[in-house]
Amino acid sequence: MSNTSKVLVVGATGQLGTVVVRKLLERGRSVRAFVRKTSNYKHLMRAGIETIFGDLREADSLGTACLNIDTVIATANAAVPRELGDSFKTVDDQGYKNLIEACIRQGVRQFIYTSVLAHPAYDRMPLPQQKRTTEQRLQNSGLEYTIFRADAFMDVIFPLMGSDLLLRGVEAPTVKRPFWFSKRFFNSVKDNIARKGEVGILGDGTTRRTYICIDDVAEFLVKAVSHPQARNVIFELGGPDALSQNDVFALFQEVFNKPLKPKYTPAAVFKVGHALLKPFSPAAANIMGVNYSAATIDSVIEMGRTARIFDVKLTSAEEFIRRKVNES
């Protein structure tokens, strides 16, 4: 594919989508950003970006969006909903069904999809369930697909442990979206390290994850465009190290250069919260379910082969934290 072929980014106003757009521009790609009129898209109003208005929930808007598009990179989801009407059913299920159908009609060649890790425990929750449905639709669509199942994002999880310093330089932070549940929680913990010397930890802090930074995820997505080894493949994505939250706590103490204290939240709290919230807010319940899984299940990804295929140098958690804390 030549650099003059156009890439449509769906989810362009989100934290990951914004970085994807920037990286595409840096590589000289022609970019079309799919945005809602009600979204904050001012940071995308720059030279080289074509913005087109629409909504995954409105099938009619997708035909025009996909016209003359060679590749779609899709990062949108309803995990942290922006507005009323956003749900796993309307966005991650029907919305993506609409998008795949529009891609087929308009002759889009490649569909690059951001998914989540597969695990029997995760896949009982609504967002992973819908992700698997979309994955299956893509595999049955006839489109050339590339699916990336990503582990937890450093840029989301680490600030939630107690410091908004880790959001420095972020244009569209997920944790600041206007969803009542996540917004209330983040506002309650965002300065805990600075003010209380306290770090929030899920469960007993011993389960391990291969945390990955959003910049690296975006790098994989962008490098997958027309990559010969990315045709009709599912990749798992993680960072270079398997770390527990106790390990991350130790990194915080070292980088912040002061004694800190851990605040452990028992895994059972998340399990009960998931059950209580499920009838009222599937998105809030999903967050609690994800936290319960993170507190009780290891997710360790070996990234050597995937990093070599796409020539991505993975960012360690220590590098990520130091860069953010030391930025002026």
Buried (B, 14 or more C-beta within 10 A) or exposed (E): BEEEBBBBBBBBBBBBBBBBBBBBBEEEBBBBBBBBEEBBBEBBEEEEBEBBBBBBBEBEBBBBBBBEBBBBBBBBBBBBBBEEEBBBBBBBBBBBBBBBBBBBEBEBBBBBBBBBBBBEEBBEBBBBBBBBBBBEBBEEBEBBBBBBBBBBBBBBBBBBBBBBBBBEEBBBBBBBBEBEBBBEBBEEBBBBBBEEBBBBBBBBBEBBBBBBBBBBBBBBBBBBBBBEEBEEBBBBBBBBBBBBBBBBBBBBBEBBEEEBEBBBBEBEBBBEBBEEBBEEBBBBBBBBBBBBBBBBBEBBBEBEEBBEBBEBEBBBBBBBBBBBBEEE
